[in-house]
Amino acid sequence: MAKVLRAGNMSKCIGCYTCMFICAGVNRHNHSIQKSCIKIRTYGGVSGKFVETVCQSCREPACAECCPTGALVLRKGGGVTLAANKCIGCRRCVSACRVRAVDFDEESSTPIICHHCGMCARYCPHGCLSLKEVPDVIGIGGAL
């Protein structure tokens, strides 16, 4: 079964950004939280709670549908993986994402998209994030 990232316990989040540092380090080989696939921010100001922005592993991802080169390949369980060699840096995927989970890396001219590796969940000290098993399907009704 495929696994997807879920943030089901954000009430425990203290905003330590460990998830963001781990994600950027492991996936982008960079220690800037700007390179992270997951974003943590406050909702409601300084005294508000923390919320996450992360790929929702759409079954019919708008980011892939608008990609003119096929650089975003549908992933088992939903969402996409990036074929960087096909990416032309057009940024259409950034504006197409319904939840604003796609960012753009100016240095590599490629999108920053979560591929649900689970490293952020593994290192979250408060268990706010987790990987959930989902059926191995690509697109609605299509099974592998």
N, C-alpha and C positions, 0 to 999 in steps of 0.2 A: 504494500500500500504506500501511496505517496504521503508526504507530510507537508503541512503548511503551518506557518507561524501565526499564532493567535496571542492577543494581549487580553487575557481574561481576568487579570487580577491587578489592574492599574491603581486600585485604591491603596495598594501597598507601596507604590512607587514613591521614592524620596527625591528623584531627580539627580541621581549620582552619575548618570550618563555612561555607566559601565557598558551597557548594551551598545551604545553608539561607538565608543572607543574600540571595543572588540570587533564590531562589524567592519569598521573602517580599516583596522589593522589587518584582519584576516582576509577580507575580500578585496580591498583596494591597496593594500600594502602601504598605508598612510595612517598617521595617527591624528588626523584632523576629523572632528565630528562632522564637518561639512561633507566628508566623503562617505558617510554612513548611509546605509539603505533604510534604516529605521530612524525616525525623528521623535524626540521626546520634548514636549513643551508644556508650559503651564496654561491652564484654562481658568480664567477668572483672576488673573493677576498674581501677585506675590503670595497671597494667602490661598489661592485656588489649588485645585488638584492637578496632577500631571496626566497628560493624554499622549497617546502615541499616534504616529502616522506611519503606516507600513502597508505594503502591498496586500490587497485583500484576496489575492489568488483568484481573480475573476475567471469564470468558465469561458466567457467570450470577451477577452480583454481589449478594450478600446486602443490601448497602446500598440498592440500587435496589429490590429485592423488598419491603423493609419500608417504603419511603417511601409515606406515605398520600396524598401530593398529586401524585406523579409528577415531583417536582423533580429527581430524578436520572435522567437520560436515558442509555440505553445508547450507548456510543461505539464507533465503528469500531475494530476491533482489540482490544476488551475494555475493561472499566472503564466509567466514567460521566463525564458532564459535568453541571454544576449549572445548573439554570434557577432562579436566585436569586429571581425574582419569584414562583415557586410554593412556595418553601420557607417552612414555618411555624415552623421552629426547634425541632422536636420531639426532635431528637437520636437518633432511632431508628437512623439510619445509623451513628452513632458506635459504639453498642453492637453493631450487627450485623456490622461489619467483622471478618472472621476473623483478619486480621493486624494489627489495631489501627492501620491507616494513616489512618483518618479522625479528625480532631480537630474542635473546635468553636470558632468565633470568637465570643466573648461580645459584642464591640462590634457586629458586623453580624448577629448571631444566625443565622449560616449555617455549614454545615460547611466545613472546609478539606480539599479533596479534590484530589489530583493529576490534572491533565488531560494529562499527558505532553507538555508543551511542549518539554522538553529543555534549558531554560535552565540548570538545575543541572549537567547533563552538559557543556554547552558551556563553562562556567566552572570546572569542577573542575580544579585545577592538576595533579592526578596521574592523571587518566584513570580514575578509579574507576567512573564512571557512563557509560552510553551509551544511545543510542536504538537499538532493534532493530526492523527491519521485520517485520510480521506480516500475515497475510491480513486483508482488510477484511471481517470477519464480526461480526455481532451475535448473541450467544447461540450455543449449541451447534448446529451444523448450518445456521444461518441465514446466508445470504450477501446482501450488498447489491448 
